[in-house]
């Protein structure tokens, strides 16, 4: 019995050492990568282009990037768009709210996030709080899939005189009053 316990300890100890070494290598490569990104603008641009623009939605990684890596020259200027959305009438629907606006009116983005769906007359933004905002009857020509858009930036124009805005997370729709 005692011999079996000693063998288990001997087998377990190299396994733990191996996992610790792997973790240390990952940390070392990550730190070297961060130093290279900080020192070489081309490496930073390559990383930004391949991961932040062509990859899956990465709002958390985007926040870290802006906080620690982004330089002041690279940061966007503050949005000049201060005008509120002019709503003539709002009507609650099962999934959100239908807003009556002027045709071709510019629609501001309600919260910062990444564009995860662009279809004709439909845009979905995964916001930094994890809630997806779905805008319908809106058309945007200047954004593409996985672009990061700040709060208050002009999202697009109303195609018709009514737009639909819904807020959902994991299949559950939220009350629009919390967001408008």
N, C-alpha and C positions, 0 to 999 in steps of 0.2 A: 504494500500500500504506500509506504513512504517512498519507495523507488519510483512509483508511477507519478507521484506528486512532483518529485524532483525533475523527471523527464518533461512534464508539462511546463514547469517553470523555465527549463532550458529552451524549449521550443517557443514559448511565448516571448521570451526576452529578445531573441533576434528579430522576431516579427515586429515588436514595438520599436526597436532600434531602426529597422528599415522604414517604418512609417514616419518616424521623427525625421530621419534623413530626407525623405521625400518632401515633407513639409518645409524643411529648411531650404532645400533647393528651389522650391516654388517661391518662397519668400525672397530668396536671393535674386532669382530671375525677374520677379516683379519689381524689386527695388532698382535693379540695373535698367530695366525698361523705363521706369519712371524717370530716372536720371537722364537717360538718352532722350526721352520725349521733352524733358525740360530744357536740355541743352541744344538740341537740334530741331529747328523749325520744320525741316522737311519730314523728319520722323513723326513729329506731332501732326502735321497735315495728312500724312499717310494713314496714321492711326485714326484720326478724326473721319477721314473720308471712308475708310473701309469698315469701321465699326459703327460710328454714329450715323452715317448716312445710308449705308447699304445693308446693315444688319437689322436684327430684330429691335423692337422698341426698347430703349434703355434709359428710362427717365432717371433712375437712381444713379447710373453711371454718368449721365449728363450733369447731374447736380455736383457730383464729386469732381468731374472735369472742370466745371466752371469755378468751383471753390478753390482747387489746388493747382491746376495746370494752366488755365486760361490766362493770357496776358491782358493787360489793360487795353492795348491797341486793338486786340481781337474782339473785345466785347462790343456788342451792338449798341448803337445810340438809343437813348430812351425814346419810346414811341411818342410821336407828337399827337396822335389820335386821342383826344380827350373827350370827344363827343359821345354821349350816351346813345344807345339805339333808340330811335324814335318809333315807339309802338303805339299804333292807333287802337288796337284791340287785342286782348289775349284770351284764349279759350283753352281750358285744360282738356287734354285727351287722355287715353288710357296709359300711354307711355311717356307723356311729357306735356308740352304746351305748343299750341299753334298761335303764332304771332302775326298780326296784320301789320305790314309795313309798306313803305313805298317800293314800287318795282325799281330795281337797280340800286337800291340803297346799300351802302357799305355796311357790312356786318362785322363787329369787333369780336375777337376771341375772348371768351369769358374767363379762361384760366390757362396758364402755361401748360404745355404738353407736346406730345409727338403725334403727328398725323399718321394714323394707322390704316386709314381707308380713304381713298378718293375715287368716287364714281361720278358720273354725270349727275348733277344736282344733289350730291350727298357727300359729306365729309365727316369722318369720325376722328376725334382727338382723344388719345389716352392722356388724361391730365395727370399732373404731378401727384395728386391725391389718390390716384388709382381709379377714379371714376372716368368712364368714357362718355364724352359729350358727342351726341350725334346731331348734326345740322343737316336738314333737308331743304331742298329748293334754294340751295346756295351754290354758286359756281366760283371757283378760284382757279386762275390761270398761272399764278406765280409760285405756287407751292407744289412740291412733289411728295411722294410717299416717304415717310420717316423724317420729314423736315421737323425741326423743333420750332415751335411758335410761342412767343411770349404772350402774356396776358395783355389785352388791349390792342394788339396788332390787328390790322384789318385782315380778316379771314377770307372774305370774298364779297360778292354782290348777290342780292336777292334776285332770283330768276323770275319769280312771280310776286304777287302782292302779299303772299302768306309764306312764312317759313315755319318749319317744325323743329323744335329743339327738345331732345330727350337726354336723360342722364341715367346710365346704367352701369352696374358693376356685378359681374358674375351672374348675369341673367336677371337681376333684380333692378327694377326701375325706381328711381328716387324722385321725390317731389321737386319740381322745378323751382319752387319758391326759395329753396336753400341756395340756389345758384344764380338766379337773376337778380 
